[in-house]
Structures are given as C-alpha cells and as structure tokens.
Amino acid sequence: MSKRAVLEVIALDVEDAVAAQAGGADRLELITDMAADGLTPPVATFVAIRAAVDIPLRVMLRLEDGFAARETDRLVAVARELRAAGAEEFVLGFLDAAGGVDLGAVERVVDELAGSGCRWTFHRAIDHAADRDALRKQLDGVPGLDTYLTAGSSAGVDDGLPTLLAEAARRGEPGYEQRILVGGGLRLDHVPGLLAGGIDAFHIGGAARPGGWGERVSAAAVEEWRGALDGG
C-alpha cells in the first residue's frame, strides 16, 4: 500500500475536479459558496463531478455560514439525497452556543450515513471549539469519523503549528485515532515540518488557485503541492 501523504483539494465544479485530479490530488472536498466558507453543493454538481473523475469525493454537509446546525431535519434530508445519488464520504461539524460539539446534531446526521458505512471528516469547527480535547473525546467512537480537518487554530496554520504537532504526537490515544488533515492558511513552507511531525494529510483551496477564488483550480499548482508532499 502506498505511504504517500494525502492531498485533498477543494473543488467547486467539474473543471476544478478534473484539474485537481490531473495535478495529483488524492481526494476532493466538494463545496459551493466559498464566501460562506463552503456550503453543501447541489446534488447535480456531485453527480457531474462523480462522472468526471475517479478519485474519492467528500461532500460538505453545511447549509449556512457558521457552525450551528439550525436545520437538522433539512441536513438529514440533504444527506439522504446525496447518499441516494451515490455519495459515500462527507464533511460536517456542528458546535453549540457555548462552543462545545453539538453532539445531538452530529449524531442525527451520522445516523443517516452510518448504516451505509460512510466515512466522514469533522471540519474546522474544531478550531473554533471552546475545548478541542473535550470535543475529540466526545466524538470518540462516533461511526465513520476518520479525519479532523484543522489548522490547529482559528487563525490558521501559522498560529496552530504547535497544536497540530502536539495532537499528532498523541495519535492512537482515545479521541486521537483519527487522521489529521491540515488546512487553513497552509503554505508549502509548512510542509516539511508537518511531515517531520508525522502529519500525512494536507488540504488546499486557495493555494490551488494562483489567480484567487475567482479562478479555476490550476493543475500545475496542484502538481507543485504533490511534488512537495512526495519530497520532490
């Protein structure tokens, strides 16, 4: 089995997805509305991307800006629609008003996915939590959770590096079995130290678009990241 680091790229549409795969992405995170930090894409977008590429797709389950789950019934319905369309991997994460994990909302959505054995990422809501360690331990054992997308800090990777490396060193402890997927202000110069610290998964969005979010994913930019992760 390959030991190479995972490179996940944000894709908004088919063109993004095709370019990311061509550049060497291992997986895509599918979203819409980056102005709201990424919301659930239309089912039709998922279907079109699934037909265009053959790498894994993780679909965002988030209906509005922020980390509250105000419409849990609707979230469950959207998850059901995506599952019916063939989605098998997801991204989600909800906090309550006190900054703790909204375990009830998470479990309701995951219940819709767990029977199908779907895997999912808890996204950067962890970086806005009142207590990261408590959140991890509350989520320990929730079916399908295999990844935390995190910068280590709400301010981004520059500020979060010590936390990322400390959490990586705890891999295997209760609440810390999941893979750390680093994203949020991630730059190429962060990569060597993160790799050396045992982190093996990286998530890019704007870094895959040298022209900014108004431009498509650049296969060449993704290829540069692929080379850096592979030690090239």
Backbone bond lengths (Angstrom), bond angles and torsions (degrees), N, CA, C in turn:
res aa  C-N    CA-C-N  psi(-1)  N-CA   C-N-CA  omega(-1)  CA-C   N-CA-C  phi
1 M - - - 1.463 - - 1.530 109.16 -
2 S 1.324 115.68 141.24 1.453 120.54 -179.78 1.521 110.49 -65.98
3 K 1.338 116.06 139.98 1.455 121.29 177.83 1.519 111.15 -103.96
4 R 1.326 117.85 6.97 1.456 118.57 -174.29 1.519 110.63 -67.23
5 A 1.344 114.63 153.19 1.455 120.37 179.78 1.521 110.50 -65.60
6 V 1.327 115.41 147.55 1.459 121.97 178.53 1.529 109.44 -81.46
7 L 1.331 115.91 133.90 1.457 122.03 173.74 1.524 108.28 -117.12
8 E 1.333 116.36 113.93 1.466 122.36 177.44 1.522 108.51 -107.28
9 V 1.327 116.15 135.03 1.463 122.07 -177.43 1.525 109.05 -123.00
10 I 1.324 116.91 137.66 1.456 121.68 174.48 1.523 109.33 -72.40
11 A 1.324 116.30 131.40 1.465 121.88 175.88 1.523 109.02 -125.88
12 L 1.333 114.63 135.07 1.457 121.28 178.09 1.517 112.63 -100.11
13 D 1.343 115.91 -22.03 1.466 119.48 -174.87 1.521 109.36 -158.63
14 V 1.325 115.76 -177.25 1.462 120.92 -177.09 1.521 111.49 -62.13
15 E 1.325 117.18 -41.76 1.477 119.49 -178.16 1.524 110.79 -61.46
16 D 1.328 116.82 -43.15 1.467 120.21 175.97 1.523 110.66 -58.97
17 A 1.316 115.97 -46.58 1.461 120.88 -175.45 1.519 111.91 -62.32
18 V 1.317 116.23 -45.43 1.469 120.46 -179.20 1.526 110.51 -63.81
19 A 1.328 117.44 -42.50 1.463 120.67 179.64 1.528 111.19 -66.05
20 A 1.334 116.60 -41.27 1.467 119.72 -179.91 1.518 111.12 -63.41
21 Q 1.325 117.36 -44.10 1.461 119.59 177.96 1.526 110.83 -63.49
22 A 1.314 117.16 -41.13 1.468 120.49 179.72 1.523 111.41 -62.42
23 G 1.342 116.98 -32.43 1.455 120.78 -179.68 1.512 114.37 -80.61
24 G 1.331 117.44 -10.75 1.461 119.95 177.04 1.504 115.49 112.19
25 A 1.336 118.00 14.63 1.469 120.07 176.09 1.521 110.10 -63.82
26 D 1.319 115.43 143.50 1.465 121.48 176.94 1.520 111.85 -90.53
27 R 1.338 115.85 -26.49 1.454 120.20 -174.30 1.528 107.62 -157.24
28 L 1.329 115.95 155.44 1.457 121.96 177.13 1.525 110.02 -118.45
29 E 1.331 115.05 144.60 1.461 121.02 166.02 1.521 106.21 -103.29
30 L 1.321 116.85 123.15 1.463 121.84 -177.64 1.521 110.36 -99.17
31 I 1.334 114.42 124.87 1.459 120.69 179.72 1.522 109.28 -141.85
32 T 1.318 114.77 173.71 1.453 122.08 164.13 1.522 107.33 -135.64
33 D 1.332 117.60 164.78 1.466 124.32 173.76 1.527 112.78 58.62
34 M 1.334 115.14 71.22 1.458 119.59 179.04 1.526 111.61 -65.96
35 A 1.325 117.67 -21.67 1.464 120.33 176.98 1.523 111.40 -61.69
36 A 1.323 116.78 -24.94 1.467 122.43 175.84 1.526 110.86 -101.57
37 D 1.344 116.51 19.53 1.470 123.14 179.62 1.520 113.49 65.97
38 G 1.346 116.48 22.08 1.458 119.71 171.79 1.508 114.19 99.39
39 L 1.338 115.67 109.86 1.458 121.79 178.28 1.525 109.65 -118.11
40 T 1.328 116.39 173.96 1.462 121.55 -179.37 1.530 110.50 -63.50
41 P 1.327 117.38 127.54 1.459 119.42 177.56 1.527 111.10 -76.39
42 P 1.339 117.93 161.06 1.460 120.03 174.38 1.532 110.99 -60.40
43 V 1.319 115.90 148.63 1.457 120.21 177.92 1.528 110.41 -56.86
44 A 1.332 117.11 -37.94 1.465 120.52 -179.94 1.526 111.62 -61.44
45 T 1.330 117.28 -34.72 1.469 120.28 177.68 1.520 110.11 -66.41
46 F 1.334 116.45 -45.13 1.465 119.17 176.04 1.524 110.82 -56.68
47 V 1.321 117.26 -47.94 1.464 121.27 -176.95 1.526 110.67 -60.41
48 A 1.333 117.26 -42.69 1.466 120.74 -179.35 1.522 111.28 -66.09
49 I 1.331 116.92 -41.11 1.468 120.11 179.66 1.525 110.50 -69.18
50 R 1.327 116.59 -40.54 1.471 119.86 179.04 1.534 110.76 -59.65
51 A 1.322 116.45 -33.80 1.467 120.12 179.11 1.519 112.51 -76.81
52 A 1.334 116.98 -20.19 1.464 120.43 -172.40 1.525 113.59 -95.41
53 V 1.333 118.21 -23.70 1.461 121.29 -177.16 1.523 109.24 -133.29
54 D 1.346 115.60 162.75 1.461 118.73 -178.55 1.526 113.26 -121.27
55 I 1.341 117.23 17.88 1.459 120.38 174.75 1.527 109.00 -95.69
56 P 1.335 118.26 161.58 1.466 120.43 -178.36 1.530 112.60 -61.56
57 L 1.334 115.12 147.74 1.458 123.09 179.35 1.517 109.11 -122.91
58 R 1.320 116.77 128.60 1.467 121.29 171.80 1.521 107.80 -109.82
59 V 1.314 116.23 121.96 1.459 122.20 -172.72 1.529 110.01 -100.82
60 M 1.338 115.96 129.60 1.461 120.91 179.55 1.526 110.83 -67.83
61 L 1.336 115.90 135.14 1.461 122.70 170.86 1.531 107.47 -114.25
62 R 1.305 114.93 90.94 1.475 121.96 -176.04 1.518 106.65 -160.54
63 L 1.322 117.44 122.09 1.457 121.13 -170.45 1.519 114.07 -101.38
64 E 1.338 117.94 -14.30 1.460 120.71 -179.11 1.516 109.69 -155.70
65 D 1.332 114.78 161.38 1.457 121.04 179.54 1.526 109.77 -59.15
66 G 1.323 115.44 149.75 1.452 120.46 -177.29 1.521 111.34 93.52
67 F 1.322 115.90 -177.21 1.461 120.23 -172.76 1.521 113.51 -117.63
68 A 1.331 117.39 9.27 1.465 120.59 177.38 1.526 109.98 -83.11
69 A 1.325 115.89 145.85 1.470 121.98 176.04 1.520 107.66 -103.58
70 R 1.335 115.73 83.40 1.465 119.94 -175.78 1.527 112.39 -81.15
71 E 1.334 116.58 -21.27 1.461 120.24 -176.08 1.525 109.43 -127.48
72 T 1.330 115.27 67.48 1.461 119.46 -174.55 1.523 111.71 -62.86
73 D 1.330 116.95 -39.15 1.463 118.86 179.06 1.527 110.76 -59.77
74 R 1.317 115.73 -41.26 1.467 119.47 -179.92 1.517 110.87 -68.93
75 L 1.329 117.41 -38.61 1.465 120.63 176.58 1.521 110.96 -59.12
76 V 1.323 115.84 -43.94 1.464 120.38 179.09 1.524 110.18 -62.71
77 A 1.320 116.65 -41.65 1.466 120.49 179.85 1.523 111.44 -64.91
78 V 1.333 116.51 -40.47 1.467 120.36 178.52 1.528 110.19 -65.54
79 A 1.329 116.58 -42.79 1.469 119.78 177.03 1.519 110.68 -59.11
80 R 1.323 116.50 -40.28 1.462 120.79 179.31 1.534 110.91 -63.84
81 E 1.322 116.65 -42.02 1.468 120.85 179.24 1.532 111.09 -63.63
82 L 1.301 115.74 -42.95 1.470 119.64 179.97 1.523 111.23 -66.83
83 R 1.326 116.15 -40.46 1.469 118.81 176.34 1.525 110.58 -60.38
84 A 1.330 116.93 -42.92 1.458 121.03 -179.59 1.525 111.21 -63.39
85 A 1.346 116.36 -27.56 1.463 121.07 179.31 1.527 112.30 -85.34
86 G 1.337 116.73 -4.50 1.461 120.35 176.17 1.505 116.30 110.56
87 A 1.334 118.56 0.70 1.467 120.09 178.96 1.524 110.19 -66.72
88 E 1.323 116.06 137.55 1.463 121.46 -176.05 1.525 113.70 -124.42
89 E 1.333 117.55 -12.03 1.459 121.77 -177.89 1.525 108.43 -136.61
90 F 1.333 115.98 145.23 1.457 120.33 -170.77 1.524 111.50 -140.75
91 V 1.346 114.59 168.73 1.463 123.78 176.15 1.523 106.59 -133.45
92 L 1.336 117.20 129.08 1.462 120.04 -179.94 1.520 109.49 -159.02
93 G 1.327 115.52 171.79 1.457 120.39 177.80 1.514 110.56 165.78
94 F 1.335 117.20 126.89 1.458 121.13 -174.90 1.522 110.43 -133.53
95 L 1.333 114.99 139.78 1.457 122.20 177.51 1.525 109.83 -116.07
96 D 1.340 115.09 153.35 1.459 119.01 173.81 1.525 109.95 -90.49
97 A 1.328 116.72 -178.03 1.460 120.83 -174.26 1.519 112.57 -64.99
98 A 1.321 117.56 -22.57 1.463 121.48 -179.65 1.519 112.65 -90.21
99 G 1.321 117.51 -0.22 1.456 120.34 -179.64 1.511 114.18 87.69
100 G 1.327 116.73 9.66 1.461 120.15 173.80 1.509 110.35 -91.78
101 V 1.319 116.00 165.74 1.459 118.53 177.54 1.522 109.54 -65.88
102 D 1.329 116.23 135.46 1.465 121.32 174.09 1.525 106.38 -85.41
103 L 1.324 114.19 83.35 1.457 120.40 -172.20 1.529 111.60 -64.60
104 G 1.312 116.47 -34.46 1.449 118.94 179.01 1.511 112.50 -62.26
105 A 1.334 117.09 -44.47 1.464 120.82 179.20 1.521 111.04 -67.34
106 V 1.331 116.23 -43.87 1.463 119.55 178.76 1.521 110.07 -58.56
107 E 1.319 116.86 -47.77 1.466 120.07 -176.17 1.523 111.87 -66.42
108 R 1.318 117.75 -35.20 1.471 119.51 178.47 1.531 110.69 -63.83
109 V 1.328 116.02 -44.08 1.463 118.72 179.60 1.525 110.35 -68.98
110 V 1.329 116.76 -43.90 1.465 120.14 -178.34 1.529 110.81 -64.67
111 D 1.315 117.51 -32.85 1.467 119.42 176.80 1.525 111.16 -58.40
112 E 1.314 116.42 -31.93 1.461 120.91 178.51 1.528 111.15 -70.90
113 L 1.341 116.05 -25.59 1.467 121.38 -175.10 1.524 113.35 -100.18
114 A 1.331 116.03 -28.72 1.460 119.59 -167.11 1.521 113.15 -65.33
115 G 1.321 116.87 -34.95 1.459 119.08 -178.73 1.507 113.03 -62.85
116 S 1.329 115.96 -22.96 1.463 120.94 178.63 1.525 112.11 -95.51
117 G 1.327 116.17 2.28 1.463 119.74 179.08 1.511 114.06 70.83
118 C 1.342 117.36 26.21 1.468 120.48 -177.93 1.529 111.04 -69.65
119 R 1.314 115.03 143.10 1.459 121.98 174.68 1.525 109.26 -98.87
120 W 1.340 115.75 151.13 1.463 117.50 -177.52 1.521 112.05 -151.86
121 T 1.330 113.01 158.27 1.465 124.20 178.32 1.519 109.30 -105.69
122 F 1.337 116.76 133.92 1.474 120.56 165.83 1.516 106.53 -86.57
123 H 1.335 115.97 119.31 1.466 119.04 -169.67 1.524 112.73 -84.02
124 R 1.341 115.92 -161.98 1.460 120.76 -168.83 1.521 114.88 -69.78
125 A 1.315 117.81 6.44 1.468 118.49 168.07 1.525 110.46 -53.83
126 I 1.334 117.11 -29.66 1.476 119.81 178.98 1.524 111.04 -59.56
127 D 1.331 117.63 -31.37 1.461 121.05 -178.92 1.522 112.41 -74.48
128 H 1.324 117.15 -11.07 1.461 122.52 178.61 1.525 111.42 -110.71
129 A 1.313 117.03 5.51 1.466 121.16 -178.11 1.525 110.87 -75.63
130 A 1.328 115.30 151.13 1.462 120.14 177.69 1.523 111.52 -67.77
131 D 1.338 117.12 -30.89 1.472 121.61 -177.19 1.527 107.94 -148.12
132 R 1.320 116.12 102.31 1.467 121.28 -177.10 1.522 111.48 -61.31
133 D 1.321 116.17 -43.65 1.460 120.20 -176.85 1.528 110.52 -64.10
134 A 1.327 116.45 -42.67 1.462 119.92 178.97 1.524 110.73 -64.01
135 L 1.327 117.23 -40.62 1.464 120.97 178.29 1.523 110.71 -59.99
136 R 1.332 116.39 -47.63 1.466 119.94 179.99 1.526 110.98 -59.21
137 K 1.313 116.48 -42.78 1.463 119.21 -176.55 1.527 111.57 -71.58
138 Q 1.346 116.96 -32.27 1.463 118.99 175.75 1.522 111.96 -67.75
139 L 1.317 116.60 -31.91 1.459 121.14 -178.95 1.529 112.77 -87.69
140 D 1.311 116.74 -5.90 1.459 120.44 -179.00 1.529 109.97 -59.10
141 G 1.306 115.95 124.06 1.454 120.38 178.47 1.517 115.14 92.22
142 V 1.343 118.71 -5.07 1.465 119.92 176.46 1.524 108.11 -67.07
143 P 1.314 119.05 128.54 1.469 121.18 -172.91 1.527 113.28 -59.23
144 G 1.333 115.34 135.87 1.451 121.99 171.77 1.507 116.12 88.59
145 L 1.340 118.30 -16.66 1.463 120.48 -178.10 1.520 109.68 -70.33
146 D 1.337 116.91 114.29 1.465 119.09 -179.68 1.519 113.60 -126.33
147 T 1.347 117.90 -0.50 1.470 120.82 -173.29 1.519 110.68 -150.71
148 Y 1.342 115.37 143.41 1.462 121.99 166.23 1.517 108.55 -115.58
149 L 1.332 116.13 120.87 1.463 121.00 171.39 1.516 107.51 -86.95
150 T 1.334 117.07 119.17 1.458 120.38 -172.30 1.521 111.14 -155.33
151 A 1.345 113.88 148.11 1.461 121.28 170.44 1.520 110.50 -101.49
152 G 1.326 116.46 -2.16 1.461 120.29 -176.53 1.511 113.20 83.52
153 S 1.343 116.66 -11.36 1.465 122.88 -177.42 1.514 108.60 -161.60
154 S 1.320 116.91 149.35 1.461 119.80 175.87 1.525 111.45 -65.28
155 A 1.343 116.87 -19.54 1.465 121.17 -178.96 1.527 112.95 -85.85
156 G 1.321 117.81 -10.74 1.453 120.27 179.00 1.517 113.54 117.43
157 V 1.330 114.65 178.16 1.463 121.20 -172.13 1.525 112.37 -64.15
158 D 1.328 118.94 -36.10 1.468 119.67 179.05 1.521 111.00 -52.30
159 D 1.322 116.98 -48.07 1.460 121.22 -179.96 1.524 112.50 -78.15
160 G 1.327 116.42 -26.88 1.456 120.53 -172.86 1.507 116.22 -90.55
161 L 1.326 118.60 -4.66 1.472 120.45 -175.33 1.527 113.46 -52.52
162 P 1.324 120.39 -48.07 1.469 118.57 -179.76 1.525 112.81 -59.24
163 T 1.327 117.33 -39.69 1.461 120.93 179.19 1.520 110.95 -66.72
164 L 1.324 117.05 -43.52 1.466 120.44 178.86 1.523 111.32 -58.26
165 L 1.323 116.44 -46.15 1.460 119.95 -177.70 1.525 111.50 -69.62
166 A 1.332 116.55 -36.03 1.470 119.78 178.16 1.524 110.27 -66.61
167 E 1.343 117.63 -41.23 1.458 119.98 179.41 1.518 111.46 -69.66
168 A 1.328 116.98 -36.04 1.468 119.81 176.94 1.527 110.37 -61.90
169 A 1.322 117.00 -36.13 1.463 121.17 -179.30 1.527 111.77 -69.18
170 R 1.327 117.24 -16.04 1.474 121.29 -179.73 1.530 112.13 -96.59
171 R 1.318 117.12 6.07 1.469 121.22 -176.99 1.531 110.61 -51.03
172 G 1.314 115.21 129.34 1.453 120.62 -179.93 1.510 113.74 103.64
173 E 1.350 117.60 -20.45 1.460 119.98 175.53 1.532 109.47 -72.06
174 P 1.345 118.18 159.00 1.467 119.85 175.41 1.525 111.31 -54.18
175 G 1.319 116.18 126.86 1.452 121.53 -177.52 1.514 113.75 88.49
176 Y 1.319 116.60 -6.61 1.473 120.60 -176.59 1.535 112.07 -126.14
177 E 1.326 116.40 21.02 1.460 119.37 178.66 1.522 112.15 -77.18
178 Q 1.316 117.11 -21.97 1.459 120.74 -174.35 1.529 111.46 -74.96
179 R 1.318 114.14 153.54 1.466 121.18 177.92 1.526 109.62 -70.22
180 I 1.320 116.60 140.88 1.460 122.58 172.02 1.526 107.61 -90.12
181 L 1.327 115.39 122.86 1.458 123.29 175.39 1.520 106.24 -110.09
182 V 1.319 117.33 110.46 1.465 120.57 -172.78 1.522 110.14 -87.07
183 G 1.332 115.69 128.33 1.450 121.07 176.20 1.510 110.19 -163.02
184 G 1.336 115.42 150.31 1.459 120.74 -179.12 1.514 109.54 117.04
185 G 1.327 116.30 87.18 1.466 119.67 -175.68 1.516 112.78 75.60
186 L 1.323 116.88 20.40 1.468 121.72 -179.42 1.514 110.21 -73.62
187 R 1.340 115.92 133.75 1.463 122.34 177.15 1.524 110.09 -124.66
188 L 1.312 115.58 162.08 1.465 119.94 179.61 1.519 112.34 -59.67
189 D 1.334 117.17 -33.53 1.475 118.26 -178.14 1.526 112.57 -71.04
190 H 1.337 117.66 -14.59 1.470 120.10 174.26 1.528 112.54 -76.25
191 V 1.322 116.30 -23.14 1.467 120.88 -167.22 1.523 113.62 -60.53
192 P 1.331 121.03 -48.93 1.470 118.66 -175.89 1.526 113.46 -57.87
193 G 1.327 117.36 -43.80 1.452 119.64 -179.29 1.512 112.96 -66.96
194 L 1.339 116.22 -36.78 1.459 119.72 178.54 1.522 111.01 -68.52
195 L 1.322 116.69 -43.01 1.463 119.46 176.66 1.521 111.14 -60.61
196 A 1.328 115.60 -43.27 1.464 119.80 179.93 1.526 111.69 -63.44
197 G 1.338 116.14 -27.99 1.465 120.76 178.86 1.505 113.66 -84.33
198 G 1.325 117.31 3.85 1.456 121.09 175.77 1.515 115.26 93.06
199 I 1.330 117.50 8.12 1.463 121.06 178.43 1.520 108.46 -86.54
200 D 1.347 115.60 133.76 1.469 118.72 -170.76 1.524 113.40 -132.88
201 A 1.354 116.75 25.40 1.462 119.64 178.48 1.524 108.90 -148.02
202 F 1.325 115.69 134.97 1.460 122.49 -170.70 1.525 109.84 -137.54
203 H 1.341 115.25 140.22 1.465 122.68 -172.22 1.520 108.52 -126.80
204 I 1.335 117.05 123.89 1.457 119.99 -179.35 1.525 110.87 -128.05
205 G 1.319 114.63 147.17 1.457 121.89 176.39 1.510 109.79 -128.59
206 G 1.337 116.10 -79.54 1.456 120.19 177.92 1.519 112.89 -61.06
207 A 1.327 117.40 -31.82 1.471 120.41 -179.41 1.522 112.02 -65.58
208 A 1.310 117.53 -19.17 1.466 120.94 176.98 1.523 112.11 -88.28
209 R 1.336 116.36 -0.66 1.462 122.80 -177.33 1.520 109.14 -129.32
210 P 1.339 118.44 83.29 1.465 120.70 -177.68 1.520 113.40 -56.79
211 G 1.321 117.08 -25.67 1.463 120.61 179.80 1.509 114.02 -88.18
212 G 1.337 117.77 3.39 1.459 121.36 -179.40 1.518 111.98 97.41
213 W 1.330 115.65 176.04 1.462 120.88 -174.60 1.518 113.23 -67.51
214 G 1.319 117.15 -14.15 1.449 119.72 175.13 1.513 113.67 -77.95
215 E 1.332 116.94 -5.99 1.464 122.32 -177.94 1.526 110.28 -110.32
216 R 1.325 114.90 164.00 1.461 121.75 178.13 1.533 111.06 -74.12
217 V 1.315 115.98 162.47 1.466 120.64 168.93 1.520 108.93 -58.73
218 S 1.318 114.89 138.07 1.462 121.73 176.70 1.522 109.71 -99.27
219 A 1.329 116.35 120.69 1.464 119.51 177.37 1.520 110.66 -59.22
220 A 1.338 117.18 -36.52 1.465 120.74 -179.55 1.525 111.28 -65.58
221 A 1.342 116.90 -39.29 1.464 119.55 178.27 1.522 110.89 -65.84
222 V 1.320 116.69 -42.05 1.464 120.06 177.63 1.525 110.05 -63.42
223 E 1.309 116.91 -40.31 1.469 120.75 179.07 1.522 111.13 -62.33
224 E 1.335 117.21 -36.12 1.468 120.10 177.32 1.529 110.44 -63.05
225 W 1.322 116.36 -41.89 1.462 119.86 177.18 1.518 111.35 -66.24
226 R 1.333 115.90 -41.00 1.461 119.28 178.39 1.530 110.31 -58.43
227 G 1.319 116.06 -42.71 1.462 120.11 179.26 1.514 112.29 -64.39
228 A 1.327 116.83 -40.17 1.456 120.33 -179.96 1.531 110.80 -65.60
229 L 1.326 117.18 -40.26 1.465 120.25 179.99 1.530 111.49 -70.36
230 D 1.320 115.45 -28.88 1.464 119.98 179.86 1.516 112.46 -88.82
231 G 1.328 116.59 2.36 1.457 120.82 178.11 1.508 114.38 81.94
232 G 1.363 115.95 17.82 1.457 120.34 -178.41 1.514 112.63 -84.31
